[in-house]
Amino acid sequence: MATQITLRTCRKLSQVLFLFLFLLLFRLTDYSGLDEIPYAVNIFFRWDPLVAATVLLATKTFISLLLPSLVIIALTVVFGRVFCGWICPMGTLLDGAGKVIHPSLQPNRLLRLVKYILLAVILTSSLFGLQLVGFFDPFSILIRGMTVGVDPVFNLLVSGFFDPIYRYAPQWLSNLSEPIYTALRDSVLPHRQSFFLLSTLSTSILIAVVALEKLGKRFWCRNLCPLGALLAIFSRFSLFRRFPGRSCKECQHCAPSCRMGAFDPTSRHIRHEECNLCMDCVDNCVNQPSRFRFLLPDNRLQIDISRRAFIGAGLAGMALPLLSQVNAGDRLPRPTLLRPPGADAEEFFSKCVRCGECMKVCIQNALQPCFMESGYEGMFTPRLIPRIGYCELNCTLCGQVCPTGAIHNLSHSEKKAFVIGRAVFDKARCLPFADNSPCIVCEEHCPTHDKAIKFEEVTVVKQNGESIDLRQPYVIPELCIGCGICENKCPLPGHSAVRVLSTSTTSGDEEYGYGAYNEKDNLQKRSMS
């Protein structure tokens, strides 16, 4: 008994350790003043067999970054769903939430098949080119919700607490609070206050996963998690299993407390694919205690999904990619939809798992989650919005943290040459054109070695008849990389007078109000078309 209690204690310590590791890596996925991140901050995604399987099916190639997922599969084949019970930070958070929420309902066997249906839909859709894993993978949900919602709100609350102290409190109180704020800033706070689109939606999804705990212990893990379903299939071959005592046959005392509902009351057998080795049953045993030992697989119960449900899920997984291809919204040109530097144009959607790591690490807060700008299949994928933030010329952090290679890890020389889009001027708003007022802000901030924004000296006549000399800007297409700093720094309120448009846009600029001005602008227009 003492040995088994020690194992249960080890499980709790393991959960705390991996949760701390997850939070530490989340914090290290941040700008620290360096252009390199020396840590494998995306290791939890690289451990994820579901991410590896969907990317493999979608791209028809195995991504070397995802090799660590094979370790988790091997661990599952030997020990069962130990990843779910001992490692997964989402599971640990749900265990902690269960102590506060107090689940009220008992396990429902029919609900367990939902996770297998989701798994079949996700894998089949990936095979036919539609990547859905980012909507259901627990790490994508967790990190995305923390990145775009929890972390910015946490920083806002902490700053909102200390700012009034610095402004209005006595000097002695400010001196007292300064070391506390400095310690928080250097340890748990992000490097800057960020703002994200879809922050409410992303956080609400994470909160909903936690709130489901009210319906039953580990409701998400037991009934909905497709990663848990994949590991459950592998765990049917596992060797480390519960070995019941002689008195277990007539006793069901441990069944109600099983957080995974692994005990089947009808057949009085254990569903080994549902057991996550939490050791609660051993600790709560009132008779001769059970033991966990290495045994040959003996699965007396089938997985909770019928052949009809499995076929239906597969057909749904085939239909969704076809429906996405005939979606008329995807045919509309979106000239302002910009992707991160290094995004693989051909395989970006297949590789991107909507994790939000690139958004978390973006220095200027330029990367934001998409909503429906590229169809539902592109939801939560990153896009660059220059008016919110620009792409730092020497920064390659987004490619370093991408766990699947959807954003290539560019060298500094490759990054400086990578074309995100092209800048164009709107002469209806640009001050030297629309108001005959001098402005050179865009050219001053242009970071390319040979300025991509040049000026043409012109003489204009104002309304009062006065002639003045002005410098009117234009873009050299061959030099512009579309970093967006010109759009970001434009002093006009609202929409900028200079906009960065995607180089993949097929429609002419005039349709969007960016007409040609002169021969220099005609060169620009031809490059955009």
PAROBA-287434 format. One record per atom (N, C-alpha, C, O): x, y, z. Coordinates in steps of 0.02 Angstrom, whole numbers, plus 50000, padded with zeros to 5 digits. Example, Ala and Ser with C-alpha at 12.3 -4.5 7.8 and 13.67 -1.06 7.14 Angstrom:
PAROBA-287434
506604971650390
506154977550390
506604983550390
507124983450423
506424988850354
506844994750357
506455000250394
506705005750402
//
This chain:
PAROBA-287434
500414994050000
500005000050000
500435006250000
500295011049964
500955006250039
501395012050043
501715013449976
501805019249957
501875008049938
502185008949873
501705012349825
501905016749786
501065010249827
500575013049782
500435020349799
500345024449754
500405021949863
500295028949883
500875033249859
500775038949839
501475030549861
502055034149837
501995035549762
502175040949740
501735030749724
501625031749653
501125037349641
501205041449596
500595037449681
500085042749674
500395049549690
500245054549657
500825049749740
501165055949757
501625058049700
501685063949685
501955053149670
502395054649613
501995057549555
502235061949520
501385054949546
500965057549492
500805064949504
500835068949458
500635066749565
500485073749581
501105078149572
501055083649545
501665075649594
502285079549585
502455080349511
502685085649490
502335075149472
502455075549400
501995080649368
502215084549326
501365080749388
500895085649361
501125092849376
501115097149333
501325093949438
501555100549458
502185102549420
502245108249397
502645097749412
503265099149377
503145101049304
503425105849279
502725097149269
502605098549198
502165104749189
502235108249139
501725106249237
501355112449233
501825118449241
501755123449206
502285117849288
502775123149297
503205123949234
503355129549214
503405118349203
503795118549141
503395121949086
503665126049048
502765120249081
502335123349030
502285130849040
502365134648992
502165133049102
502115140249115
502775143749105
502795149449081
503325140449122
503985143349112
504125144349038
504355149649017
503985139248998
504095139748925
503625144948894
503805148448847
503025145448922
502555150548897
502845157548909
502795161948867
503145158548967
503435165048982
504065166248940
504195171948920
504445161048927
505045161748887
504885162948813
505315165148775
504265161448793
504045163048725
503875170548723
503305172448714
504375174448731
504285181648736
504935185048716
505465182048716
504875191348698
505465195148680
505855196948743
505565199748789
506485195348743
506905196648802
507485201348787
507955201848826
507455204748731
508005209048710
508485205748663
508935208948636
508385199248651
508805195448605
508405193348545
507795192848547
508755192248489
508425190048428
508425182448422
508225179748370
508645178948473
508665171748472
508315169048534
508375171848588
507945163548526
507655160048582
508015153348588
507895148848547
508445152548638
508855146548642
508505140448670
508795135048675
507865141148689
507505135648722
506975132748674
506725136248630
506825126448685
506295123248645
505625124948675
505295120848707
505415131248666
504805133648698
504185130248670
503655130448702
504225127148612
503645123848582
503655116248592
503335112648555
504005113948643
504105106748652
503455103048663
503395097248643
502955106148695
502325102548707
501965101148642
501635095948635
502015105548593
501735104148527
502135098748491
501855094648455
502775098848500
503195093848468
503115087048500
503275081948469
502855086748561
502685080448594
501995077848571
501835072048584
501615081848539
500905080448526
500825075748466
500935077848410
500635069448477
500545064748420
499985066848373
500005065348314
499475070248400
498925072348357
499155077648307
498985077448249
499555082448330
499825087448285
500275084148233
500235085848174
500695079548255
501135076048208
500735072248155
500905072348096
500205068848177
499805064748131
499445069148080
499435067548020
499145074648102
498775078848056
499225082448007
499065083047948
499805084748030
500275088047985
500555083047935
500645084747876
500695076947958
500935071647913
500425070147859
500605069547800
499795069447878
499275067947829
499155073747781
499035072647722
499185079847807
499025085647766
499585087247716
499455089047659
500205086447738
500775088247695
501085082247659
501485083047613
500895076247680
501165069947653
501925069347665
502265065547631
502175073147714
502875072647734
502915073047810
502475075947843
503435069947837
503515070147910
503975076047927
504515076647900
503755080147973
504125086047994
504605083948050
504385081448102
505245085048040
505745082848089
505645086148157
505815083148208
505355092148158
505235095548222
504765091448266
504775092148327
504355087148236
503845083448273
504075076448292
503675072348314
504715074948284
504975068348304
504865066748377
504745060848393
504895071548424
504765069848495
504075066748507
503985063448559
503605067548461
502945064448471
502995056848471
502575053448502
503505054148438
503605046848439
503775044348509
503605038648527
504105048548549
504255046648618
503605045848658
503545041248698
503125050348647
502495049948683
502105043748661
501785040548702
502135042148597
501795036148573
502105029948606
501745025448628
502775029648607
503105023948639
502935023548713
502825018148739
502925029248746
502745029448817
502035026848828
501905023348877
501585028548782
500895026348788
500825018848776
500445015548810
501195016248729
501165009048714
501415005048774
501184999448786
501885007748811
502155004148870
501715005248931
501535000448965
501555011548947
501225013149010
500485015049004
500155015949055
500225015748944
499535018048937
499505025648935
499995028948917
498935028448952
498835035648946
499155039449004
498845043649036
499785037949015
500145041349068
500245048749050
500305052949095
500265050348986
500345057348966
499755061448991
499845067049015
499145058748986
498555062349007
498535063449082
498315068649106
498765058449120
498715058849192
499315061849227
499245064349283
499905061649195
500515063649229
500855069749197
501245073049231
500705071349134
501085076449097
500655082149073
500855087949082
500085080849043
499695085849008
499505091749054
499175090649104
499715097949037
499535103649080
498795105149079
498525107649129
498445103749023
497725104849022
497385100249072
496935102349108
497595093949074
497315089249122
497445091449194
497005090749237
498035093949207
498205096349274
497765102149294
497515102449351
497655106849248
497225112549263
496505110249276
496165112949319
496275105249238
495595102749248
495535099049315
495025099549348
496055095449335
496055092249401
496005097549456
495635096749504
496385102949448
496355108249497
495675111749498
495415113349551
495395112849437
494735116049434
494195111649464
493715114149493
494275105049457
493775100449485
493725100849560
493195099349588
494255102849593
494235103549666
493825109549688
493595109949745
493735114349641
493345120349657
492645119949628
492165122049660
492585117249567
491935117049533
491485111649561
490875112449563
491775106049582
491395100349610
490925097349558
490325099049557
491165093049514
490745089849463
490125086549493
490155083749548
489575086849455
488935084449483
488665078249447
488285074549478
488845077149384
488555071649346
489025065649343
489635066349350
488735059749334
489115053649327
489315052549254
489005055449210
489815048549242
490035047349173
489485044449129
489085040449152
489465046649067
488985044249018
489375040648963
489785043648929
489245034248956
489625030248909
489535032848837
490005032648798
488925035248820
488805037448752
489205043648734
489395044548676
489355047948783
489735053948769
490455052448750
490775056348715
490715046748773
491415045148760
491575044348686
492145045248665
491065042548647
491205041448576
491325048048539
491575047948483
491135053748570
491205060248536
491945061548519
492105063948465
492395059948565
493105061348553
493365057048495
493805059248458
493105050948487
493325046748431
493045049348365
493375049048314
492425052048367
492135055048307
492545061148286
492695061948227
492715065448335
493125071348320
493795069248292
494045072348245
494095064048321
494745061748296
494695059348224
495125061048183
494175055548209
494085053048140
493975058848091
494255058748036
493585063748111
493455069548067
494105073448056
494255075347999
494485074648109
495095078548103
495615075048060
495915078248016
495715068648070
496205064948031
496005064447958
496425065247913
495365063047945
495145062447876
495175069147840
495395069447782
494975074447874
495015081147844
495735082947828
495875085947776
496185081147873
496895082647860
497145078947798
497525081647759
496925072747791
497135068847733
496915072047668
497255071547617
496345075547669
496075078747609
496225086247607
495935089947568
496695088447650
496965095247643
496675100547688
496875106347683
496195098747732
495905103747777
496155102447847
496035097147876
496505107347876
496805106647942
496335109447996
496225115448000
496065104848037
495595106848090
495875105848160
495545107448209
496485103348165
496745101448230
496795107448277
496725106648338
496905113448250
496985119348292
496355121148330
496385124848380
495775118748307
495155120348341
495035115848402
494655117648446
495345109948404
495185105048455
495785102548495
495705099448547
496385103648470
496975101348507
497025104948574
496975111148575
497125101348630
497125104748695
497675109948703
497565115048735
498255108748673
498795113648680
498655119948639
498815125448660
498345119148580
498155125048541
497645129148578
497705135348581
497145125948606
496635129548644
496945133048704
496785138848718
497385129648739
497665132348801
498135138148787
498065143448817
498615137248742
499105142448729
498785148348693
498955154048707
498335147048646
498005152648611
497585156748660
497605162948658
497215153448704
496815157148753
497245161148801
497065166748819
497805158248822
498245161848867
498605167648832
498715172848862
498775166548768
499155171648731
498735177848717
498945183448732
498145176848689
497745182548666
497265185248718
496985190648709
497175181548774
496705183848824
496975184248894
497005189648923
497185178648921
497385178348992
497995182549006
498005186449053
498515181748965
499145185348978
499065192948972
499305196549016
498745195548918
498655202848915
498225205548972
498365210948998
497705201848992
497285204149047
497685204149112
497615208749153
498085199049123
498505198649183
498975204649187
499045207749239
499305206149131
499755211949130
499375218449142
499625222949176
498775218949113
498375225049122
498165225949195
498175231549220
497985220449228
497785220949298
498375222749343
498305226949388
498945219749331
499525221249372
499735228549362
499875232049411
499765230649300
499955237649286
499435242449314
499605247749340
498795240549309
498265244749336
498295245449412
498035250249440
498595240549444
498665240849517
499255245349537
499205249249584
499805244849501
500415248549521
500425255749493
500725260049524
500115256949436
500145263649407
499865269049453
500185274249461
499275268049484
499035273249530
499495274449590
499525279949617
499845269149610
500305269949667
500875274749647
501065279149686
501135273849586
501675278249564
501435285449554
501825290149564
500805286249534
500555292949518
500315296849579
500445302849586
499955293349624
499605296949677
499825295249748
499705299149794
500155289549758
500325287449825
500925291349851
501305294249812
501025291449917
501625294649945
502265291449919
502255285649896
502805295049923
503435292649896
503665286249929
503945281849897
503545285749996
503775279750031
503425273550006
503725268150004
502775274249987
502405268449962
502645266649891
502675260749874
502815271649851
503085270249784
503755266649790
503885262049752
504165268949836
504815265649846
504735258449870
505125254049853
504205257349910
504085250549935
503825245949880
504005240049877
503405248649835
503105244449783
503565243349723
503475238549686
504065247649714
504495247149656
504855240449651
504855237549597
505165237749705
505485231149700
505005225549684
505175220749650
504385226149708
503885220949695
503715220949620
503695215649589
503585226949593
503405227249522
503995225149478
503905221749427
504595227049498
505195225049460
505265217549458
505435214649406
505145214349515
505195207049518
504665203749474
504815198849440
504055206449474
503525203749431
503695204849357
503595200449316
503955210849341
504115212349272
504665207849246
504645205949187
505145206149287
505705202049265
505555194549267
505955190649243
504985192549294
504845185449302
504215183149266
504245178449227
503645186249279
503015183549254
502645188149206
502185185949171
502835194549201
502475199049157
502775198949087
503385198049079
502355199849035
502615200348967
503015206748959
502965211349000
503405207148904
503845212848895
503465219248879
503725224648887
502835218548856
502435224448840
501705222648844
501515216748842
501275227648849
500555226548847
500345225148776
500445229348732
500045219348765
499825217448698
499065217948693
498705217948743
498835218548631
498125218948617
497995214348557
498355214448508
497455210248562
497335205248510
496605205348489
496155206648528
496505203948425
495845202448399
495625195548425
496045191348440
494985194448429
494695187948450
494915185948520
494905179948537
495125190648561
495345188848629
494765186048670
494845181348708
494165188948662
493585186548699
493395179548677
493255175248719
493385178348612
493205171748586
493705166448607
493505161148631
494345167848599
494865162848616
494855161248691
494915155448710
494775166348732
494755165148804
494115161548825
494125157348869
493565163148792
492925159848808
492955152348792
492675148348829
493305150548739
493375143348723
493765139848778
493575134448800
494295142948802
494685140048856
494275139648920
494305134648955
493905144848935
493475144848995
492945139448989
492785136149039
492665138548930
492155133348920
492425126448933
492085122248962
493045125148911
493355118548924
493405117348999
493285111849023
493595122549036
493655121849109
492965121249140
492865117249186
492485125149117
491815125149146
491455118449136
491025116649175
491645114849083
491345108249072
491485103349129
491165098149135
491975105149171
492135100949228
491525100249274
491485095349312
491065104949272
490465104549312
490035098549292
489655095949334
490095096349230
489695090649206
490005083949222
489685078749212
490605083949248
490935077749265
491685078549270
491975083049238
492005074449309
492725074849315
493065073849247
492895069249210
493525078249232
493885077949168
493415076849110
493535072549067
492885080749107
492385080049055
492705080848986
492565076948940
493135085848978
493475086948915
493905081048896
493865078448840
494325078748942
494785073248927
494415066848912
494605063048868
493885065648948
493515059348943
493095059048880
493035053748849
492795064648860
492285064448808
492445068248744
492185066548691
492875073248747
492955077748690
493665078148661
493745079748603
494175076748700
494855077948679
495075073048624
495125067048638
495205075348563
495425070748510
496135068048522
496285062448501
496555071948556
497215069248574
497135063448623
497485058448617
496685064148671
496555058648717
496285052548681
496445046848700
495885053648629
495615048048590
496175044348554
496185038248552
496645048148525
497205045048490
497645041048538
497845035448523
497785043948596
498185040448646
497815034448674
498115029348692
497145034848677
496755029148701
496825023248654
496855017548676
496845024548589
496925019048540
497595015648550
497635009548549
498135019548559
498795016648570
498825013048638
499175008048644
498465015548687
498505012648754
498175005748758
498275002148807
497785003948709
497494997248708
498034991948700
497914986048714
498624994048677
499184989348671
499664989948730
500194986648730
499494993948779
499964995248834
500054989148878
499634984748881
500634988948911
500814983248953
500714984549027
500614979849066
500744990849048
500674992649119
499944993849134
499654998849112
499644989349173
498914989449182
498724988049254
499134985649295
498104989549269
497854988049335
497724980549342
497404977549299
497974977849396
497874970749412
497414970449473
497654971749528
496774968949465
496304969249521
496434963849573
496694958449558
496244965449634
496274960549688
495704955549684
495254956349643
495734950549725
495224945249722
494534947849741
494034945149718
494504952849784
493854955249808
493564960749763
493034963449779
493904962349709
493674967849666
493044966049627
492674970549606
492924959749616
492394957649570
491704959949594
491294962049553
491584959749659
490934961649686
490934968649714
490424970949739
491484972049711
491534978649742
491594984049688
491974983249640
491214989449694
491244995049648
491375001549685
491175006949663
491705001049742
491815006949783
492235012149748
492125018149757
492725010049708
493175014849675
492885017849612
493135022949587
492355014749584
492085016949520
491835024249521
492005027949475
491435026349571
491185033349569
491745038549572
491655044149546
492305036949603
492845041949610
493325041949552
493785046049550
493245037449504
493705037149446
493585043249403
493045044249375
494095047349396
494015053649359
493935052549284
493705057049249
494115046649259
494055045249188
493475040449173
493355038849115
493125038149225
492575033449213
492805027149180
492455024449137
493385024649199
493675018749166
493335012249185
493395007349148
492995012149242
492675005949263
491995005249230
491585009749236
491874999749195
491244998449162
490794994549209
490924988749223
490244997649235
489824994349285
489444988349258
489254983849296
489324988249192
488934982749164
489344976249161
489124971049185
489934976649133
490354970649127
490824969749185
491134964449192
490884974949229
491344974849286
492074973949265
492474970849300
492234976749207
492924976749183
493174983949177
492794988749177
493834984449173
494154990949166
494254992349091
494504988149054
494074998349070
494235000549004
494945003549006
495035009349025
495424999548989
496125001548997
496305007648954
496755011548972
495945008548898
496095014348857
495865020848889
496095026248870
495425020448938
495195026448973
495595027949035
495595033649059
495945023149062
496325024049124
496945028449111
497335027149065
497025033749152
497615038049145
498105037349202
498515041749214
498055031749237
498525029849290
498575035249345
499125036949367
498005037749366
498005042849419
498115039749487
498305043249534
498005033249495
498105029449556
497585030949610
497665028849667
497055034549593
496535035949642
496185029549665
496015028849724
496085024849620
495735018649638
496125014649690
495825011449733
496775014949685
497195011349733
497145014749802
497105011349853
497155021249801
497135024949864
496455024349898
496405024349960
495915023749858
495245023549886
494985016549898
494415015649918
495385011449885
495175004549892
495045002849966
495455004350010
494464999749979
494284998050049
494394990650064
494354988550122
494524986750013
494634979650022
495364977950006
495814981950018
495474972149980
496144970249959
496364974749901
496024974749850
496904978449909
497064983549859
497254980649791
497554975249785
497074984549740
497294982949672
498024984949664
498304988549705
498304982549611
498994984249595
499054985849521
498644983649480
499574989649504
499744990849434
500384987149419
500884987849454
500364983149367
500944979149350
500954978049274
500474979649239
501504975249249
501564973849178
501204967349161
501354962049189
500714967849116
500314962149095
500244962249019
500304967548988
500114956548990
499964956348918
499284959548906
498834958648946
499214963348852
498574966648838
498004961648834
498044956448802
497454963348869
496864959148869
496254963748869
495974965348921
496064965948809
495514970748803
494854967048793
494694964948737
494484966448847
493844962848843
493274967348819
492744964848801
493384973848817
492874978548796
493104982148733
493704983748726
492644983548689
492804987048627
492804994548639
492514997048688
493144998248594
493135005548598
492425008048588
492035005248549
492255013448624
491575016048624
491405019848560
491255025848562
491435016448503
491205019548441
490995013948394
491365009148383
490395014548366
490145009448321
490445010348251
490715015648235
490395005148212
490645005548144
490275010848104
490565014348063
489625011448116
489225016348080
489445023448098
489495027748054
489565024748161
489785031348183
490475032948155
490605038648135
490915027948152
491585028948125
491555030748051
491905035248028
491145027048013
491075028447941
490775035347930
490995039047886
490275037147970
489965043747965
490465049247979
490465054347944
490895048248029
491405053248045
491895053947988
492115059447971
492085048247957
492545048547901
492245052247841
492585056047808
491595051047828
491265054547773
491225062047786
491305066147741
491095063847849
491085070947867
491765074047858
491825079747835
492285070247875
492965072747866
493145073647792
493555077847776
492845069747749
492955070547677
492545076347649
492765079847603
491945077447677
491505082647650
491745089647667
491695094147626
492015090547727
492215097247748
492745100447702
492685106247685
493265096747682
493745099747635
493435101647568
493615106647539
492965097447544
492625099047481
492205105347487
492185109447442
491855105947544
491445111947554
491875118247559
491675123547535
492455117547590
492895123447596
493145125647527
493275131547517
493215120847481
493475122647414
492955126147371
493135129747325
492315125147386
491785128547347
491505134447384
490995137247364
491825136547438
491605142347476
491765148647436
492345150147422
491245152347416
491335158247374
491755163647410
492095167547378
491715163747477
492095168747514
492845168047503
493205172947506
493075161947491
493785160847479
494015163547411
494615164347400
493545164947366
493725167447300
493795174947299
494045177847250
493575178247352
493615185547353
494335187747365
494675185047409
494575192747328
495255195247341
495275199047406
494835203047420
495785197847445
495875201347509
496565204447509
497045201547535
496625210447481
497285213347471
497655215047536
498265215447536
497285215947590
497615217847652
497755211947697
497975212847754
497615205847674
497755199847714
498485197847704
498665194947653
498895199447754
499615198147751
499795192547799
499525192147854
500245188247777
500465182647819
501155184247849
501505188647824
501345180747902
502005182047933
502575180747885
502505176747839
503145183847895
503725182647853
503955175347860
504035172947916
504055172047805
504255164947807
503675160147802
503775154147801
503055162747798
502475158347792
502505154747725
502595157747672
502425148147728
502455143947668
501795144647631
501275142247654
501805148047574
501185149547538
500805143247519
500195143247521
501155137847501
500825131747477
500575127447535
500055124247529
500945127247590
500775122547643
500615126147709
500585122947761
500505132647707
500385136247769
499775133647805
499815132347865
499215132947771
498605130647802
498665123447826
498365121547876
499055119447790
499135112447809
499565111547872
499455106947911
500035116147881
500505115447937
500285119447998
500445117548055
499935124947988
499775129348044
499265125948090
498745123648067
499415125648155
498975122548204
498635127748249
498365126048301
498655134048229
498295139448263
498475139948337
498035141148379
499105139148352
499315138848422
499415145648453
499355146448514
499565150748413
499665157448439
500365158848463
500495164248490
500825154148455
501515155248478
501835161148442
502185165248473
501715161748377
502015167248339
501735173948361
502095178848364
501095174148378
500785180348403
501075182248471
501165188148486
501205177148511
501475178448578
502155181648574
502315186048614
502575179548527
503265181648525
503375187948482
503915190748483
502865190048445
502945195748400
503115202048439
502735204048484
503675205148423
503925210848461
503435216748459
503315219948510
503165218148401
502755224048391
502005222648395
501595226948378
501815216548417
501105214848423
500755215048355
500155216148351
501145214048301
500875214748233
500465208648211
499995209448173
500635202748236
500285196648215
499645195948256
499655196048317
499095195048220
498435194548251
498075188448224
498215186348167
497605185548262
497235179748236
496705181848185
496365186848194
496655177948132
496135179048082
495455176948110
495415172748155
494935179948083
494265177548098
494015173848036
494155167948028
493645177147992
493395173947932
493685177047869
493415176147814
494245180647876
494535183947819
494775178947766
494795180747707
494945173047785
495165167947737
494735161647743
494985156147732
494095162547761
493655156847768
493725153647837
494185155247874
493265149247853
493285146147919
493905141847928
494135140947985
494185139247873
494785135047880
495385139147899
495885136447922
495355145747891
495915150047910
495815153547977
496235157547997
495285151948012
495145155148075
495695153748126
495925148048132
495915158848161
496445158648212
497145158148182
497635158048220
497205157848116
497875158048087
498145165248093
497755169948097
498805166048094
499085172748104
499065177048041
499175174547986
498925183348050
498975188247997
499325194448024
499305195748084
499655198047980
500015204048000
499575210147986
499365211147929
499445214248037
499045220248030
499495226248046
499595227848104
499765229547994
500265234848006
500005240648048
500395243748084
499355242148044
499105247848082
499155246548157
499185251248197
499155240048177
499245238348248
499985237948265
500195240448317
500365234848222
501085234148233
501435232048169
501125228948126
502055233748163
502425232148102
502905226348115
503035224448172
503165223548061
503635217948065
504345220748073
504595224148028
504655219348129
505335221748142
505815218548092
505815212448082
506225222748061
506645220448006
507125214948027
507225210147990
507415215448087
507925210648109
507655205048152
508035201248181
506995204548157
506685199448201
506505193148162
506195193548110
506695187448188
506515180948158
506195176448210
506195170348202
505915179248263
505675175348319
505075171048302
505005165448327
504625173448258
504025169548243
504205162948209
503885157848223
504705162948166
504915156748135
505265152048184
505245145948175
505585154948235
505925150748285
505445146948329
505595141448351
504865149948344
504395146748391
503865142548356
503515138848389
503795143148290
503285139248255
503445131748262
503985129648242
502985127748289
503155120748304
503115116048243
503365110448247
502825118348188
502715113848131
503055116148068
503035112548017
503385121948068
503695124448007
503215128047961
503395129347904
502605129647984
502155133647943
502455140447929
502355143347876
502835143047977
503235149047968
503965146847968
504205144448019
504315147547913
504995145247908
505455149147955
505355155147967
505935145747982
506435148948025
506955152247980
507445149047961
506855158547964
507285162047917
507915164547951
507905166348010
508455164747913
509055168247937
508925175747931
508435177847901
509375179747961
509275186947959
509315189647887
508945194147869
509755186847848
509815189147778
509195187047738
508955190947696
508925181047750
508315178847716
507715183047738
507295184847697
507695184647802
507135188647827
507135195647795
506605198047775
507705198747789
507745205447760
507555205547686
507365210747660
507605199747653
507435199447582
506725196647571
506475196847515
506405194047624
505745190947615
505215196347605
505175201147643
504815195547552
504305200447535
503635198347565
503355193247545
503395202247612
502745200947643
502185203847600
501665200747592
502295209747573
501815213247531
502155219247499
502765219847500
501755223647471
502015229747441
501615235647466
501005235347473
501965241147479
501635247147502
501385251247443
501725251647392
500795254147450
500515258647399
500235264747435
500035264347494
500205270247401
499955276547430
499235277947406
499065276547349
498845280647451
498175282947435
498205290547431
498215293947483
498215293347370
498315300547363
497715304547386
497745310647394
497145301047398
496565304547425
496655306147499
496285310247527
497145302847531
497265304047602
497965306547617
498075310047666
498445304747576
499135306547590
499205314247588
499005317447540
499485317047640
499505324347650
499835328047592
499565333147570
500415325947567
500715329647511
500285329747448
500355334247406
499835324747440
499395324647382
498715327847397
498485332147359
498405325847452
497715327947466
497675335047495
497185338547484
498185337047533
498145343347569
498715348147552
498755353747578
499145345947508
499725350047490
500135352047551
500395357547556
500165347347599
500545348547661
501155344047662
501125338347640
501715346547686
502325342447687
502275336947740
502035338047795
502505330947722
502535325247769
503035320247741
502995318147684
503515318247783
504025313447761
504095307747811
504605304347813
503585306647852
503615301647906
503745294647878
504155291047905
503405292747825
503465285947797
504185284647774
504465279347788
504475289447740
505155288547715
505665288347772
506155284647769
505545292247824
506005292347881
506045285547915
506575283547939
505485282047919
505465275647955
505615269647911
505715264147937
505635270447846
505765264747801
506435261547819
506945265047818
506455255047836
507055251947864
507525248947813
508085246947831
507325248447749
507755245147701
508385249347689
508385255447697
508925245847671
509575249147664
509535254947614
509755260547628
509265253447555
509115258647506
508365259847512
507965255447497
508175265747534
507485267147550
507005265047494
507105266747436
506485261247514
505985259147465
505505264747449
505155264547399
505475269847492
505045275647481
505495281547461
505945283547498
505355284147403
505735289947377
505255295947371
504655295347381
505545301647354
505155307647345
505265310547275
505805310047246
504745313647250
504785317447188
504655324747205
504145326447235
505115329047185
505045336147197
504545339047147
504645338447086
504015342147172
503495345047129
503325352047154
503445353747212
503045355947110
502795362547128
502035362447120
501775360947066
501685364147173
500955364047172
500695371047189
501035375047220
500085372247166
499755378647180
499195377447230
498745373447217
499225380747287
498715380047339
498095383847319
498095387447269
497555383147357
496925386247341
496965393847342
496595397247306
497415396447383
497485403747386
497935406547330
498085412447329
498135402147285
498545404147229
499285404047242
499685405547198
499485402247301
500195402047319
500515395747291
500235390347296
501105396547261
501485390847236
501995388647288
502365392747315
502015382147301
502495379447350
502825373247320
502555369947277
503415371847345
503775365747326
503625360247377
503665361347437
503455354447352
503275348747395
503675342547374
503895341947317
503755338047422
504055331547408
503505326347413
503265324847468
503305323647357
502765318647355
503085311647353
503515310247311
502845307047397
503165300447402
502925295547349
502365296147324
503345290947333
503155285247291
503585279247312
504085280147347
503375273247292
503695267047314
504085263947257
503855263647200
504685261647273
505085257647226
504905250247240
505135247547290
504515247047198
504265240347213
504825235247227
504755230947270
505375235847189
505915230947196
506255231347265
506585226647285
506175236847299
506505237747364
506035236647423
506265235347479
505375237047412
504895236447467
504795229147486
504685224947443
504825227647551
504715220847576
504045220247613
503865214847635
503685225847621
503025225547652
503035224747728
502585221547756
503545227347761
503585226547834
503035230247870
502865228447927
502745235547840
502175238947868
502335244747914
501875247747942
502975246447923
503135251847969
502885258547942
502705262947982
502875259347876
502615265547848
501875266347863
501645271847880
501495260947856
500785261147872
500675262247947
500215265847967
501085259147988
501025259748060
501165266748084
500825269248129
501665270048056
501885276548080
501535282348045
501635288148065
501125281147996
500775286547962
500375290648013
499985287748051
500465297248015
500165301248068
499415302448060
499105305248106
499115300448005
498405301647996
497995297248043
498185291548056
497435299748069
496995295648110
496615290748066
496515291948006
496405285248095
496025280248057
496475276548008
497035274748025
496215275547948
496605271947896
497215275947876
497185282147869
497755272447867
498375275647846
498335277747773
497965274847734
498725282747756
498765284847686
499205280347644
499175280647583
499595276147676
500005271147641
499795264447668
499765263447729
499645259847624
499405253147644
499855247847614
500095248547558
499945242547651
500325236847626
499835231647601
499395229347638
499895229847537
499455225047506
499825218547491
500425218547478
499455213047494
499755206547480
499975206147408
499625208447363
500545203147396
500795202247328
500395197047289
500465196547228
499975193147324
499575187947291
498905190647267
498525187047235
498765197147281
498135200047259
498115200547183
498585202947152
497575198147154
497535197947081
497155203947053
497235205546994
496755207347094
496385213047069
496825219247067
497315219747103
496645223947025
497025230147019
496955234447081
496475233647120
497435238947091
497425243247149
496855248247146
496605250347198
496635250147086
496135255347080
495475253247111
495095257547134
495335246747112
494725244247142
494695245847216
494145246647244
495275246447248
495295247647319
495505254847335
495655256447393
495505259247284
495645266247297
496375268047295
496565273347320
496795263747267
497515265147264
497725265747191
498075261447165
497505271047159
497625271847088
498335274247073
498695276347118
498525273747009
499185275946988
499205283546983
498705286646967
499795286446996
499865293746997
500255296046936
500065300846902
500795292646922
501235294546867
501625288346845
501435282746863
502145289246807
502515283446783
502795279346840
502815273146835
503015282546893
503285278846951
502745274646982
502865268947002
502125277346986
501585273547015
501345268046968
501095262946991
501405269046904
501235263746857
501695257846865
501475252046860
502335259046879
502795253646894
502555249846956
502575243646958
502335253747005
502085250547066
501465246347052
501415240747076
501015249047013
500405245446998
500545238946961
500245233746976
500985239146913
501155233146875
501455227846920
501335221846910
501845229846970
502145224947016
501615221747060
501675215947079
501085225547077
500565222847120
500105218147082
499825213647112
500015219247018
499555215146979
499895208846953
499575204846919
//
